[in-house]
Amino acid sequence: MDGIFFDEMASRFTNPTTKIDYYQNLTKYAKATGFSRTVGNPGQDTTAELARTVDTSFIYETEKFPSESTLQSRTTALGLNNVNKFGVIPYGVPTLRTAAVKMARKYVGYIYVTERSLRSNPWGGVCKYIKALFKALA
């Protein structure tokens, strides 16, 4: 393990200015203790200032796959022109669409998608189409 994941991170909608120092200090501490990566999960739109406090921000955690306009607005508005700064984790997606994954790769560097829903803990196991996801990401 070489990274740490900060779930339920503050977002654009949760008074981000009071959290910037907090996340900067968490990242500094994590890296000082040997972690090479920090990932924040606001799960929704965030601010550039918050996104800069971690290595990668997950900007979408919702049922169904994000549209291109959603990804474009959430990444380009931040002015951080590095797809590896962003990731998405859609759930409740019954069938993997390779074209959707390829579209998302234009905006985000990290994608994990699952058919599982909130009723069954979407992160409680590996998605049924993991091999197809790996192939689409290659």
Residue pairs with C-beta under 8 A, 6 or more apart in sequence:
2 35
2 36
2 37
3 35
3 36
3 37
3 38
3 39
3 55
4 30
4 35
4 37
4 38
4 39
5 39
5 41
6 23
6 26
6 38
6 39
6 40
6 41
6 54
7 41
8 41
8 43
9 19
9 23
9 40
9 41
9 42
9 43
9 46
9 50
9 54
9 57
10 16
10 18
10 19
10 22
10 23
10 42
10 50
11 42
11 43
11 44
11 45
11 46
11 47
11 50
12 42
12 44
12 45
12 46
12 47
12 50
13 44
13 45
14 42
16 46
16 47
16 49
16 50
17 49
19 50
20 49
20 50
20 53
23 40
23 50
23 53
23 54
24 53
26 38
26 53
27 38
27 53
27 54
27 55
30 38
31 38
37 55
37 56
38 54
38 55
38 56
39 54
39 55
39 56
39 57
39 58
39 87
40 46
40 50
40 51
40 53
40 54
40 56
40 57
40 58
41 57
41 58
41 61
41 89
42 50
42 57
42 58
42 59
43 58
43 59
43 60
43 61
43 62
43 89
44 59
44 60
44 61
44 62
45 59
45 73
45 74
46 57
46 59
46 74
46 78
47 78
48 78
48 79
48 80
50 57
51 57
51 78
51 80
51 85
51 86
52 80
55 84
55 85
56 84
56 85
56 86
56 87
56 109
56 110
57 85
57 86
57 87
58 86
58 87
58 88
58 89
58 110
59 71
59 74
59 75
59 86
59 87
59 88
59 108
60 66
60 70
60 71
60 74
60 88
60 89
60 90
61 88
61 89
61 90
61 91
62 90
62 91
63 90
63 91
63 92
63 93
63 117
63 118
64 90
64 92
64 93
65 90
65 93
65 97
65 100
65 104
65 113
66 88
66 90
66 104
68 103
68 106
68 107
71 88
71 103
71 104
71 106
71 107
71 108
72 107
74 86
74 107
75 83
75 85
75 86
75 107
75 108
76 107
78 85
80 86
82 109
83 105
83 106
83 107
83 108
83 109
84 109
84 110
85 109
86 107
86 108
86 109
86 110
87 108
87 109
87 110
87 111
87 112
88 104
88 108
88 110
88 111
88 112
88 113
89 111
89 112
89 113
89 122
89 123
90 113
90 114
91 113
91 114
91 115
91 116
91 117
91 118
91 122
91 123
92 114
92 115
92 116
92 117
92 118
92 122
93 113
93 114
93 115
94 115
95 115
95 129
96 113
96 127
96 129
96 132
96 133
96 136
98 132
98 135
98 136
101 111
101 113
101 133
101 136
101 137
102 136
104 111
105 111
105 137
111 133
111 137
112 127
112 133
113 127
113 133
114 122
114 123
114 127
115 127
115 128
115 129
116 122
116 123
116 124
116 125
116 127
127 133
